């Protein structure tokens, strides 16, 4: 059988081999770049990665000038039709629907079917970019309050059908920011609602743990730290400990959060959690772009993982200060995408460049260090030594990159070429749990052309609803003006 004839969404029968010009292999001696090597897969596991395999195989596929590598682990994976892109040139955010006005009733801007599609489409985008393990995240700005169990049941089905390894848990919160009639922001809280959503999320996570043959795991996803109360966070950490699941909590990520937490608790978010004894190595904290030196020291002391999402941060004018400094202080740094496109390669490139700018050092960090953050560190944060690696005994979660793409010539070292000169668009195939989930832009379980059109129509419908949830209720053309003024209509 030819490589192009392998059915999407299935494991090839028997033991099968992939030959490639380069392989990133994880062996007892460490991580190595193997030239003209092979990866051999049996069931859901890699049984060999390295030199050409001399044992029997049912099928062998020579993929030529490609880089075969561990699939990426995305600790803050976009599972949304990203609304943050609406704010890149439209400021301030509180006037553009990012904060509820006092007279907004709090509505679901998507139907249940649209919420289910949103995640299916986003999961496909992750696979297109070589992401094999994902902790989904979506905006709550356009939600009635938190996420629902029903939409996450649909997300579990989508992950199984498309072939993506996921940690799932509906986002919940006890509060949110509201603009008064003068445009001043105030937090409002509904503790009972938040606790009820937490209980529903915990029941969901326990029920789905290990589902879809092990593709689905549970997690806890309290929303941004300024929307959480002490009681909600304490119960979250207790449940996560009892169920042995990770917790992802966005904090130390922005000025609005820093000001709100200081007003509510008189300190920073990391210091507040530390004072409650809630920092631990099961906590994943995206961004850390406004973390103080003391905050970073607390992360290091308690083993907190930072999910570094450089592209979304840079789009809004902030940066981690810095990747190199956090690594030097012993903090585990994994990678996240958290924006559209969910391009991990572009995030690594952006992160590397920003790191060198903020440190003022042209040699700060390396392509290999960012590649390790996107694979090894993310897997270690999830306590999964069988992920983020490509070696005997690892899960067969693999990304394959086209290193013969004419747009990245001339080629140097393939890992450096990938990060310095490419984007995720050179991802040619993604294998998850031994299943061929994506090949040449086609994803198992979804018609990408039809889905692209549906996603655009759904997003356009969302944008059309923004006047009702924007301060002062201006028209869409005023909320999101075009980059250039449209050509005036010709007068008759």
C-alpha positions in Angstrom: 0.0 0.0 0.0 1.1 3.5 -0.7 1.4 6.2 2.0 -1.3 8.2 0.2 -3.7 5.2 0.3 -3.6 4.8 4.1 -7.0 5.5 5.4 -7.3 8.5 7.7 -8.5 7.9 11.2 -7.2 4.3 11.5 -4.1 2.5 12.6 -2.3 0.5 9.8 -2.4 -3.2 10.5 0.6 -4.8 12.1 4.0 -3.3 12.6 4.8 -0.4 10.2 7.8 1.8 9.6 8.3 5.4 8.5 11.6 6.2 6.9 12.8 9.8 6.7 15.7 12.0 6.0 15.6 13.2 9.7 14.1 12.0 12.9 14.1 13.7 16.4 14.6 10.6 18.5 14.5 10.2 22.3 16.8 7.5 23.4 18.4 6.4 26.7 21.3 8.7 25.9 19.1 11.7 25.3 17.5 13.5 22.5 19.2 13.1 19.1 18.8 14.1 15.5 19.0 10.9 13.4 19.7 11.2 9.7 18.3 8.6 7.3 16.5 6.8 10.0 13.2 5.0 10.7 10.4 5.1 13.2 8.5 1.8 13.7 5.0 1.8 15.2 3.0 -1.1 16.5 -0.5 -0.4 17.8 -0.4 2.8 19.8 3.3 2.7 20.6 6.7 3.5 19.0 8.9 0.4 19.3 11.9 1.8 17.4 13.3 5.3 16.6 16.7 5.6 15.1 18.8 3.9 12.5 17.1 1.8 9.8 15.1 -1.1 11.5 16.3 -4.6 10.6 13.3 -6.4 12.0 10.2 -7.5 10.1 7.5 -5.0 9.3 4.2 -5.3 7.6 4.6 -2.1 5.7 7.3 0.5 5.2 6.8 4.0 3.9 9.7 6.2 2.7 8.6 9.8 3.2 11.8 11.3 1.8 12.9 14.8 2.8 10.8 15.2 5.9 11.5 15.7 9.6 9.7 13.2 11.8 9.3 14.5 15.4 7.3 14.1 18.6 3.9 15.7 18.3 3.5 19.0 20.1 1.9 19.3 23.5 -0.3 22.4 23.6 -1.0 23.5 27.2 -3.3 26.3 26.2 -4.8 25.1 23.0 -7.2 27.2 21.1 -10.6 25.5 21.0 -12.5 28.4 19.7 -13.2 30.7 16.7 -10.7 33.2 18.2 -12.3 36.5 19.3 -9.0 37.9 20.5 -8.0 38.6 16.9 -10.8 41.2 16.8 -8.9 43.3 19.4 -5.5 43.5 17.7 -6.3 46.8 16.0 -9.4 47.8 17.9 -8.9 49.5 21.2 -9.6 49.8 24.1 -10.9 46.2 24.6 -13.5 47.3 27.2 -15.3 49.4 24.5 -15.2 46.5 22.0 -17.3 43.9 23.7 -14.5 42.4 25.9 -16.3 43.5 29.1 -20.0 43.3 29.7 -21.8 46.7 29.9 -24.1 47.0 32.9 -27.3 46.7 30.7 -26.2 43.5 29.0 -28.3 40.5 30.2 -25.5 37.9 29.6 -26.4 35.7 26.6 -25.1 32.7 24.9 -24.0 34.1 21.5 -23.6 30.6 20.0 -26.2 27.8 19.9 -25.3 24.3 21.3 -24.7 23.1 17.8 -22.4 26.0 17.1 -20.5 25.4 20.3 -20.0 21.7 19.3 -18.8 22.7 15.8 -16.5 25.4 17.2 -14.5 22.7 19.0 -14.5 20.2 16.2 -13.2 22.8 13.8 -10.5 24.0 16.3 -9.4 20.4 17.0 -8.9 19.9 13.3 -6.8 23.1 13.2 -4.6 21.8 16.0 -3.9 18.6 14.1 -3.1 20.6 10.9 -0.3 22.2 13.0 1.3 19.0 14.4 -0.3 19.3 17.8 -1.1 15.9 19.2 -1.9 16.7 22.8 -4.1 19.6 23.8 -5.6 21.3 26.8 -8.4 23.3 25.1 -9.2 26.9 26.0 -11.9 29.2 24.7 -13.1 32.7 25.5 -15.8 33.2 28.0 -16.3 36.9 26.9 -19.2 35.9 24.7 -20.7 33.3 27.0 -23.7 33.5 29.4 -21.3 32.5 32.2 -19.1 29.4 32.0 -18.8 26.4 29.6 -21.3 23.5 29.7 -20.9 19.8 30.2 -23.0 19.2 27.1 -20.6 21.1 24.8 -17.7 19.1 26.4 -19.4 15.8 25.8 -19.5 16.9 22.2 -15.9 17.9 22.4 -15.0 14.4 23.6 -16.8 12.9 20.7 -14.9 15.2 18.3 -11.6 14.4 19.8 -12.3 10.6 19.4 -13.5 10.9 15.8 -10.7 13.3 14.6 -8.0 11.5 16.6 -6.6 14.2 19.0 -5.4 13.6 22.6 -7.1 16.0 24.9 -7.5 17.0 28.5 -11.0 18.3 28.9 -12.9 20.3 31.5 -15.5 23.0 31.2 -14.3 26.4 32.3 -16.1 27.9 35.3 -16.0 31.1 37.3 -17.6 32.8 40.3 -17.4 36.3 38.8 -16.8 38.6 35.9 -16.1 42.2 35.1 -18.9 44.6 34.3 -18.9 48.2 33.1 -21.1 50.6 35.0 -23.0 53.4 33.3 -19.9 55.6 33.4 -17.6 53.0 31.8 -15.8 52.0 35.1 -15.0 48.3 35.5 -16.2 46.4 38.6 -16.1 42.7 39.4 -19.4 41.0 40.1 -19.7 37.6 41.8 -22.2 34.8 42.0 -20.5 32.3 44.3 -23.3 29.7 44.2 -23.3 29.6 40.4 -19.5 29.1 40.3 -19.6 26.3 42.8 -22.4 24.5 40.9 -20.4 24.8 37.7 -17.3 23.4 39.5 -19.2 20.4 40.7 -20.5 19.7 37.2 -17.0 20.1 35.8 -15.6 17.7 38.4 -18.3 15.1 37.7 -17.6 15.4 33.9 -13.8 15.1 34.3 -14.2 12.0 36.5 -16.7 10.4 34.1 -14.6 11.0 30.9 -11.2 10.1 32.4 -9.5 7.6 30.2 -12.2 7.7 27.5 -11.8 7.0 23.8 -9.2 4.4 24.4 -7.1 6.7 26.6 -7.3 9.8 24.3 -9.4 11.7 26.8 -8.3 12.8 30.2 -9.9 15.2 32.8 -8.7 18.5 33.9 -9.9 21.5 35.9 -10.1 24.9 34.1 -11.1 27.7 36.5 -11.3 30.9 34.4 -9.0 33.9 34.8 -7.9 34.3 38.4 -9.7 37.6 38.9 -13.0 35.8 38.3 -12.4 33.2 41.0 -13.1 33.3 44.7 -11.0 31.7 47.5 -13.7 29.1 48.1 -13.8 28.2 44.4 -10.0 27.8 44.1 -9.7 25.9 47.3 -12.3 23.4 46.2 -10.8 23.2 42.8 -7.4 22.2 44.2 -8.9 19.7 46.6 -10.8 18.0 43.8 -7.8 18.0 41.5 -5.7 16.4 44.2 -8.3 13.7 44.9 -8.7 12.9 41.2 -5.0 13.4 40.3 -5.7 15.9 37.5 -4.0 19.0 36.3 -5.4 22.5 37.0 -4.9 25.4 34.5 -5.5 28.9 35.8 -4.7 32.0 33.8 -2.9 34.5 36.0 -0.1 37.1 36.0 -1.2 37.8 32.5 -2.5 41.4 32.2 -2.9 44.8 33.8 -6.7 44.5 34.3 -6.1 41.3 36.3 -3.3 42.8 38.3 -5.3 45.8 39.3 -8.4 43.8 40.1 -6.6 41.2 42.2 -4.7 44.0 44.1 -8.0 45.8 44.8 -9.7 42.6 45.9 -6.9 40.9 47.8 -4.2 43.4 48.3 -1.5 41.5 46.4 -0.6 39.7 43.2 -2.4 36.6 42.0 0.5 34.2 42.6 1.1 35.7 46.1 -2.6 35.3 46.8 -2.6 31.6 45.8 0.7 31.0 47.7 -0.8 32.5 50.8 -3.7 30.0 50.6 -1.2 27.1 50.0 -2.6 26.5 46.5 0.5 26.6 44.3 1.7 23.2 43.3 3.3 21.1 40.6 -0.2 20.2 39.2 -0.8 23.9 38.4 -0.4 25.2 34.9 -0.3 29.0 34.7 -0.5 30.5 31.2 1.4 33.6 30.2 3.2 35.1 33.3 3.8 38.2 31.3 3.1 40.5 34.3 4.6 38.2 37.0 7.0 40.0 39.4 10.3 38.6 40.5 8.6 37.4 43.7 5.9 35.8 41.7 8.4 33.9 39.6 10.2 32.8 42.8 7.0 31.4 44.1 6.5 29.4 40.9 9.9 28.0 41.1 9.5 27.0 44.8 6.3 25.2 44.2 6.9 23.6 40.8 4.3 25.6 38.9 4.5 25.2 35.1 4.2 28.3 32.9 2.4 27.8 29.7 4.2 30.2 27.3 2.0 31.6 24.5 4.2 34.2 22.9 2.2 34.9 19.8 -1.0 36.0 21.5 1.0 38.0 24.0 3.0 39.8 21.4 -0.1 40.6 19.4 -1.3 42.6 22.4 2.0 44.2 23.3 3.2 42.0 26.2 6.0 39.5 26.6 7.4 37.0 29.0 10.5 38.4 30.7 12.0 36.1 30.0 12.0 32.5 28.8 15.7 32.3 29.5 15.4 33.8 33.0 12.6 31.4 33.9 14.6 28.4 32.7 17.6 29.6 34.6 15.5 29.7 37.8 14.3 26.2 37.3 10.8 26.8 36.2 9.2 24.3 33.8 8.0 26.2 30.6 5.6 24.5 28.3 4.1 26.0 25.2 0.6 27.0 24.2 -1.0 28.6 21.1 -4.1 30.4 22.6 -4.9 32.2 19.3 -5.7 31.7 15.7 -4.0 30.1 13.9 -3.0 27.6 16.5 0.5 27.4 15.0 3.0 26.0 17.4 5.9 26.5 15.0 5.1 30.2 14.7 4.8 30.4 18.4 8.2 28.9 18.9 9.7 31.3 16.4 8.0 34.3 17.9 9.0 33.2 21.4 12.6 32.8 20.4 12.8 36.3 18.8 11.0 38.0 21.7 13.3 36.3 24.2 16.3 37.7 22.5 14.8 41.2 22.3 13.7 41.4 26.0 17.1 39.9 27.2 19.1 42.1 24.8 21.1 39.0 23.9 21.3 37.7 20.4 22.2 34.2 21.6 19.6 33.9 24.3 17.9 30.4 24.2 17.9 28.2 21.1 15.6 26.5 18.6 16.2 23.2 20.5 15.1 24.7 23.8 11.9 26.0 22.4 11.3 22.6 20.7 11.8 20.9 24.0 9.4 23.3 25.6 6.7 22.4 23.0 7.2 18.7 23.5 9.1 17.4 26.7 8.1 20.2 29.1 4.4 20.0 28.2 4.3 16.3 28.7 6.2 16.5 32.0 3.7 19.1 33.2 0.9 16.5 32.6 3.0 13.8 34.2 3.1 11.8 31.0 6.6 10.6 30.3 5.2 8.6 27.3 4.2 11.8 25.5 6.3 14.6 23.9 8.9 12.0 23.0 9.7 9.8 20.1 11.4 6.6 21.3 10.8 3.0 22.2 7.8 2.8 24.5 6.4 6.3 23.8 3.0 6.8 22.5 2.9 7.0 18.7 2.0 10.7 18.7 4.0 12.1 15.8 4.3 15.2 13.6 5.8 15.1 10.2 7.2 18.3 8.6 8.0 18.8 4.9 11.6 20.0 4.7 11.6 20.1 0.9 9.2 23.0 0.8 10.5 25.5 -1.7 9.7 28.4 0.7 12.2 27.3 3.3 15.2 26.8 1.0 18.1 26.7 1.5 17.8 24.3 4.4 20.2 24.1 7.4 19.7 21.9 10.4 16.0 20.8 10.1 14.9 21.8 13.6 16.5 25.3 13.2 15.1 25.6 9.7 11.6 24.7 10.9 11.6 27.3 13.7 13.6 30.1 12.0 12.2 29.7 8.5 8.8 28.0 8.5 5.4 27.9 10.0 3.0 25.1 10.9 1.9 25.1 7.3 4.7 22.7 6.5 3.1 20.0 8.7 2.4 17.2 6.3 1.0 14.6 8.6 0.0 14.1 12.2 -0.3 10.7 13.9 -2.0 10.3 17.3 -2.0 7.0 19.3 -0.8 5.3 16.2 -3.8 6.6 14.1 -3.2 8.7 11.0 -5.2 11.8 12.0 -4.1 14.3 9.4 -2.3 14.0 6.0 -1.7 16.8 3.5 -4.3 19.1 4.9 -7.1 16.5 5.3 -8.3 15.6 8.8 -10.1 12.4 9.8 -13.8 12.9 10.5 -14.2 16.4 9.0 -14.6 17.9 5.6 -12.1 20.8 5.9 -13.4 22.8 2.9 -17.0 22.7 4.2 -15.9 23.4 7.8 -13.9 26.4 6.7 -17.0 28.0 5.2 -19.1 27.1 8.2 -16.6 28.6 10.6 -16.5 31.9 8.7 -20.3 32.1 8.6 -20.5 31.3 12.3 -17.9 33.9 13.2 -19.6 36.6 11.0 -22.8 35.9 12.9 -21.0 36.3 16.2 -19.5 39.6 15.2 -23.0 40.8 14.2 -24.1 40.4 17.8 -21.4 42.5 19.3 -23.4 45.8 19.5 -25.7 44.4 22.2 -22.7 43.5 24.4 -20.5 46.5 23.7 -20.5 49.6 25.9 -22.8 52.2 24.5 -24.0 49.7 21.8 -22.3 51.3 18.8 -22.7 49.6 15.3 -20.4 46.9 14.2 -18.7 49.2 11.7 -17.7 51.5 14.7 -16.6 48.6 16.9 -14.5 46.9 14.3 -13.7 49.4 11.5 -11.8 48.2 8.5 -8.0 48.7 8.2 -8.6 51.2 5.4 -11.8 53.2 4.8 -14.0 51.6 2.1 -14.3 53.3 -1.2 -17.2 55.7 -1.2 -20.2 54.7 -3.2 -20.5 56.5 -6.5 -23.2 59.0 -6.5 -25.8 58.6 -9.3 
